[in-house]
Amino acid sequence: MENCPNSKMPRELSVGEVAERSGVAVSTLHFYETKGLIRSQRNRGNQRRYPRSILRRVAVIKVAQRTGIPLSEIADALSVLPHDRPVTAEDWRTLSKTWRRQLDDRIARLTKLRNQIDGCIGCGCLSMQECPLRNPLDTLGAEGPGPRLLEPDPSERA
């Protein structure tokens, strides 16, 4: 393994080293790679080698996943960042600004659900079709299937 100039620290990491340092399973790293979230190079022995900067990228992916951001959206967000350098503080501010809006929306929907769930289950009918408080005369049925009061308004998604 090649070392960084003037350092005993390896310039590139094996998949096992990335897994150990990041706390992510080797299979997860392979999965991230198939989804385009991370990239590796192959050495002469056809083994994966990652730049040290991959550790920060994996950390960003893990944080985003813990907040509930889907991998497809994480991949879209990371696709505009170069793979040949670590994610910077400015990159993180840009990413988090977008994800903050999504989190605020999710929190608002979950708060609404939390505040309404006791009344719905507490009444005993468990029927959105017949509930005189939540859906009198099944007026929401015309809007389509699913829990219409709990789903975000399609016009509010953007």
HUFENHU-V510170 format. One record per run of one state. SS is the DSSP state (h for helix, s for strand, l for the rest). FROM is the first residue (numbers start at 1). LEN is the number of residues. If there is no record, write none. Layout:
ss=[SS SS]
from=[FROM FROM]
len=[LEN LEN]
This chain:
ss=[l s l s l s h l h l s l s l h l h l h l h l h l]
from=[1 3 4 10 11 12 15 23 26 35 41 43 48 52 54 67 71 79 89 123 136 144 154 157]
len=[2 1 6 1 1 3 8 3 9 6 2 5 4 2 13 4 8 10 34 13 8 10 3 2]
